[in-house]
Amino acid sequence: MHTNKGISRREFLPGALAAVAAAKSAWTQTLTAATSRPRPFRLIPLNTGECLLGKNHVLGDPYSDDERVPFTIYAFLADGGPGRRVLIDLGPVGLKYINDMFRRYRFFRDLPGDTDAIRQPHSNVFDWLKRLSLEPADINHIVFTHLHADHHGLTDARDGGAVMRFPRATVHVSRIGWQDNLGKRRDGQWNSYVDYAFADYLLAGEQCGIVRFHDNDEVLSGMDVIHMGGHSPCSQAIRVQTDAGPVVIAGDEIYHYSLFERGILSRLYTTPEQQLAASNKLADLAMDGAILLPCHDPLLSKQYEQSGDAWLRDLAPISRRAARGFKASAKKKLPRSAAEG
């Protein structure tokens, strides 16, 4: 979520990434025939963490941090069969690193027992894959909604973190956001919200062909990315074709359905205009029939636990109602104190 300065680039990265790129290329060639007739994706929300955050910190004035907002941190598995398995975000993997960061930036209250801290009642993305009878080598693509640390799986800020454990995956990141990150680099130092070592990993990964920077483009048949740029310069929504119809994973442009329905927007954004434009774009997609998925709403995992594979159809009316409420709401003003995270 924030820059980590003073960590030198790891010498192992170029060689290690080149080996991964070669293995991925060979694997991709063997799957061409299997992916010639793509089927809709089965989409599964993976609850990778839960915490409580102050309302003022995430929503701004006139809210108080004495009021708390429950956050669930998700990764999503989009399973289209062999050659078409995609993880959208990774969630936290090493809790100490991410919790220390959240404390440093005062996301949590100073209470006994780490009342607000991120916990993992369902463990992390790797344990989820095991439960689904999958291995990291079964994942073909990783798409990031944005590059804050609670989404990209960093464990200790010393290297690329969890993403390096997926030997056959191509990583997808917004080019607009990446160019913004590069533009803030000075004298070999990153000065952005992207963690230092993770930015080094992405830089080396592009050179090795396993990281792809692009916007408003197809990831593979049935999945595309849509640049948003409201929550952060690299924010993008991911549209996925499922049996329930098109689904749009909204990233942190939308936290909860209930907040979106009331026209309440995030305190963390790039510019007021970009945040409002992104929110309107998502509302338009929902009004056109897409099912929106906010990236921190506890309702997603609850609905999946309750409805199983019917979870998306059950969320469809909630998504439409939230979009209609946002469009109708007069409360679309952004908080005065907002700033990019």
C-alpha positions in Angstrom: 0.0 0.0 0.0 2.9 2.3 0.6 6.5 2.7 -0.5 9.2 0.7 1.2 12.5 2.5 0.5 16.0 1.4 1.1 15.7 -2.2 -0.1 18.1 -3.0 -2.9 17.1 -4.9 -6.0 17.6 -8.6 -5.5 20.2 -10.0 -7.9 18.3 -13.3 -8.2 15.3 -11.8 -9.9 16.4 -11.7 -13.6 17.6 -15.3 -13.6 14.7 -16.7 -11.6 12.1 -14.9 -13.7 13.7 -16.0 -17.0 13.4 -19.6 -15.9 9.8 -19.1 -14.9 9.2 -17.5 -18.3 10.6 -20.4 -20.2 8.5 -22.9 -18.2 5.4 -20.9 -18.7 6.0 -20.7 -22.5 6.3 -24.4 -22.8 3.2 -25.0 -20.7 1.2 -22.5 -22.7 2.0 -24.3 -26.0 0.7 -27.6 -24.7 -2.7 -26.0 -23.8 -3.6 -24.4 -27.1 -5.9 -27.1 -28.2 -7.6 -27.3 -24.8 -8.5 -23.6 -24.9 -9.8 -23.5 -28.5 -13.4 -23.6 -27.2 -13.5 -21.6 -24.1 -16.3 -22.1 -21.6 -17.7 -19.5 -19.1 -15.6 -19.0 -16.0 -16.7 -20.4 -12.7 -16.0 -17.6 -10.2 -15.2 -18.3 -6.5 -14.6 -15.6 -3.9 -11.6 -16.5 -1.6 -11.9 -14.9 1.8 -8.2 -14.2 2.6 -8.6 -11.9 5.5 -11.0 -9.9 7.7 -10.5 -6.7 9.7 -12.1 -3.6 11.1 -11.2 -0.1 9.8 -12.2 3.4 11.0 -15.0 5.1 9.1 -13.3 8.4 8.9 -10.1 6.8 7.6 -11.9 5.0 4.7 -14.9 7.2 4.1 -13.7 10.6 5.3 -15.8 13.4 6.9 -18.3 13.5 8.5 -17.6 10.0 9.9 -15.7 9.2 13.1 -13.0 6.5 13.5 -14.9 5.4 16.6 -17.3 3.8 14.1 -15.8 0.8 12.4 -16.3 -0.7 8.9 -15.9 -4.5 8.5 -13.6 -5.3 5.6 -13.2 -8.7 4.0 -10.1 -9.0 1.8 -10.6 -11.2 -1.3 -8.8 -13.0 -4.0 -11.1 -14.5 -6.7 -10.5 -17.7 -8.6 -11.9 -17.6 -12.2 -11.8 -21.2 -13.3 -12.3 -21.9 -17.0 -10.5 -25.3 -16.9 -6.9 -26.2 -17.8 -5.1 -23.2 -19.4 -7.8 -20.8 -18.3 -7.4 -20.6 -14.5 -7.0 -17.0 -13.2 -6.5 -15.5 -9.8 -7.7 -12.0 -9.5 -5.7 -10.4 -6.6 -4.0 -12.6 -4.0 -4.9 -11.0 -0.7 -2.5 -11.0 2.3 -0.3 -14.0 2.8 2.1 -12.9 5.6 0.0 -11.2 8.3 2.8 -9.7 10.3 4.0 -7.5 7.4 0.5 -6.3 6.4 -0.7 -5.8 10.0 2.4 -3.8 10.9 1.8 -1.6 7.8 -1.8 -1.0 8.7 -0.9 -0.1 12.3 1.8 2.3 11.0 -0.7 4.2 9.0 -3.3 4.1 11.8 -5.8 1.9 10.2 -6.3 0.1 13.5 -7.2 1.4 16.9 -4.7 0.9 19.8 -6.7 -1.7 21.7 -5.7 -4.8 23.6 -5.8 -8.1 21.7 -5.4 -6.5 18.2 -9.2 -6.1 18.0 -9.1 -4.5 14.5 -6.2 -6.4 13.0 -6.4 -8.6 9.9 -7.1 -12.2 10.8 -7.5 -15.2 8.4 -10.4 -17.5 9.6 -10.2 -19.2 6.2 -6.4 -18.9 5.8 -4.6 -17.6 2.7 -4.9 -18.0 -1.1 -2.6 -21.1 -1.1 -4.7 -23.0 1.4 -7.8 -22.1 -0.6 -6.2 -23.6 -3.7 -5.5 -26.8 -1.8 -9.1 -27.0 -0.7 -10.1 -26.6 -4.4 -7.6 -29.4 -5.4 -5.4 -27.0 -7.3 -1.7 -26.2 -7.1 0.0 -22.8 -7.8 1.3 -24.4 -11.1 -2.4 -24.7 -12.2 -2.8 -21.0 -12.3 -2.2 -19.4 -15.7 -2.8 -15.7 -15.1 -2.8 -13.4 -12.1 -4.7 -10.1 -12.6 -4.4 -7.3 -10.0 -7.2 -4.9 -9.4 -4.5 -2.5 -8.1 -1.1 -2.7 -6.4 -1.9 -2.0 -2.7 -0.2 -4.6 -0.5 -3.5 -6.1 0.8 -4.2 -7.1 -2.8 -0.9 -8.4 -4.2 0.2 -10.9 -1.5 3.5 -9.3 -0.3 4.9 -11.2 2.6 8.0 -9.3 3.8 8.8 -6.6 1.2 12.1 -8.3 0.3 11.1 -9.6 -3.1 8.0 -10.2 -5.3 6.3 -12.1 -2.5 3.5 -14.6 -3.1 3.3 -14.0 -6.9 6.7 -15.7 -7.3 5.2 -19.0 -6.2 3.1 -19.3 -9.4 5.5 -20.8 -11.9 3.2 -20.7 -15.0 1.3 -17.5 -14.4 1.4 -14.3 -16.5 0.9 -11.2 -14.3 -1.4 -8.4 -15.5 -1.2 -4.8 -14.3 -2.5 -1.5 -15.5 0.0 0.2 -17.8 -1.4 3.6 -16.9 -0.8 2.9 -13.3 2.6 1.4 -13.9 3.7 4.5 -16.0 2.6 6.6 -13.1 4.8 4.5 -10.8 7.8 4.8 -13.1 7.3 8.5 -13.4 7.8 8.9 -9.6 11.1 6.9 -9.6 14.1 9.1 -8.8 17.8 8.0 -8.7 16.8 4.3 -8.6 14.4 4.9 -5.7 10.6 4.3 -5.9 8.5 7.1 -4.5 5.0 5.7 -4.9 2.4 3.6 -3.1 3.7 0.4 -4.7 6.0 -1.5 -2.4 9.6 -1.1 -3.3 10.6 -4.7 -3.8 7.3 -5.6 -5.6 7.9 -2.7 -8.0 11.4 -4.2 -8.7 9.8 -7.6 -9.3 7.4 -6.1 -11.9 10.1 -4.2 -13.6 12.2 -7.4 -14.0 9.2 -9.5 -14.9 8.3 -7.3 -17.9 11.8 -7.8 -19.3 11.4 -11.6 -18.9 7.9 -11.6 -20.5 5.9 -12.8 -17.5 4.4 -9.4 -16.5 2.1 -7.7 -18.9 1.1 -4.0 -18.6 -2.1 -3.1 -20.5 -5.4 -1.3 -20.1 -8.9 -1.8 -21.5 -7.8 -5.0 -23.1 -8.5 -8.8 -23.2 -6.7 -11.0 -20.7 -8.0 -14.1 -22.5 -11.3 -15.0 -24.1 -14.1 -14.2 -21.7 -12.1 -11.8 -19.5 -11.0 -8.2 -20.0 -9.6 -5.4 -17.9 -11.2 -1.9 -17.7 -9.1 0.9 -16.4 -10.7 2.9 -13.6 -8.0 5.0 -11.9 -10.2 6.3 -9.2 -8.9 4.6 -6.1 -5.3 4.6 -7.3 -3.6 5.3 -10.7 -3.4 1.5 -11.3 -7.0 0.7 -10.4 -8.8 -1.5 -12.9 -12.0 -3.5 -12.9 -12.0 -7.1 -14.3 -14.9 -8.2 -16.4 -15.5 -12.0 -16.3 -18.0 -14.0 -18.4 -19.8 -16.5 -16.2 -22.9 -18.7 -16.5 -24.7 -16.0 -14.5 -23.7 -13.4 -17.1 -21.0 -10.8 -17.1 -19.5 -10.1 -13.7 -17.3 -7.0 -12.9 -14.9 -7.2 -10.0 -14.8 -3.6 -9.0 -11.6 -3.5 -6.9 -11.5 -0.8 -4.3 -13.6 1.6 -6.4 -16.5 0.1 -4.4 -16.0 -1.1 -0.9 -19.6 -2.3 0.0 -22.9 -2.5 -1.9 -24.6 -0.6 0.9 -22.1 2.3 0.7 -22.3 2.4 -3.1 -26.1 2.4 -3.0 -26.1 5.5 -0.7 -23.5 7.3 -2.9 -20.8 7.2 -0.3 -17.4 7.0 -1.9 -13.9 6.1 -0.6 -11.7 8.6 1.1 -8.7 7.2 -0.8 -8.7 8.3 -4.4 -6.6 10.0 -7.1 -8.8 13.0 -7.9 -12.4 13.7 -7.1 -13.2 13.7 -10.8 -11.6 10.4 -11.5 -13.2 8.7 -8.6 -16.7 9.9 -9.6 -16.1 8.9 -13.2 -15.0 5.4 -12.1 -18.0 5.0 -9.9 -20.4 6.2 -12.6 -18.7 3.8 -15.1 -19.3 0.9 -12.7 -22.9 1.9 -12.1 -23.5 2.0 -15.9 -22.0 -1.5 -16.3 -24.4 -2.8 -13.7 -27.3 -1.0 -15.2 -26.4 -2.7 -18.5 -26.6 -6.1 -16.8 -23.2 -6.8 -15.3 -23.0 -8.1 -11.7 -20.7 -5.8 -9.6 -18.5 -7.4 -6.9 -17.0 -5.0 -4.4 -13.6 -6.1 -3.2 -14.2 -5.7 0.6 -17.9 -6.5 1.2 -18.4 -9.4 3.7 -21.6 -10.2 1.9 -19.7 -11.9 -1.0 -18.3 -14.8 1.1 -21.6 -15.1 3.1 -23.5 -15.4 -0.1 -21.1 -18.0 -1.5 -21.3 -20.0 1.7 -25.1 -19.8 1.5 -25.8 -20.3 -2.2 -22.8 -22.1 -3.6 -22.5 -21.8 -7.4 -25.8 -19.8 -7.4 -24.1 -17.0 -5.4 -23.7 -14.7 -8.4 -27.4 -15.0 -9.5 -28.4 -14.2 -5.9 -26.2 -11.1 -5.8 -27.5 -9.8 -9.2 -30.5 -7.9 -7.7 -28.3 -6.5 -4.9 -25.8 -5.2 -7.5 -28.6 -3.6 -9.6 -30.2 -2.0 -6.6 -26.8 -0.6 -5.5 -26.2 0.9 -9.0 -29.7 2.4 -9.1 -29.2 3.9 -5.7 -25.9 5.4 -6.7 -27.3 7.0 -9.8 -30.3 8.4 -7.8 -28.3 9.5 -4.8 -27.7 13.2 -4.3 -24.8 12.4 -2.0 -22.0 12.1 -4.5 -19.6 14.6 -2.9 -16.1 13.3 -2.0 -14.7 14.1 1.4 -12.6 17.2 1.6 -9.6 15.5 3.3 -9.2 12.7 0.7 -5.8 11.8 -0.7 -4.3 9.0 -2.7 -3.1 6.1 -0.5 
